[in-house]
Amino acid sequence: MYEIIHYLDENENDLYQDWLDGLRDRIAKIAVIKRVARVEAGLFGDCKSLQVLARRHR
């Protein structure tokens, strides 16, 4: 199992959560939440390693 760590800017704002909260398309928001949950479970699907701790998902 993996842990998703949200990036916080210098003012402690969670940029990912702000972006997710701003999505108006409900279907897209659900798809993003499901995809992140699968990554947390170790199911990376179609992705490419960029660095040791970073991956790009398609």
PyMOL commands that set and color helices and strands:
alter all, ss='L'
color gray80, all
select helices_A, chain A and resi 15-22+26-40
alter helices_A, ss='H'
color red, helices_A
select strands_A, chain A and resi 47-49+55-57
alter strands_A, ss='S'
color yellow, strands_A
deselect
rebuild
show_as cartoon
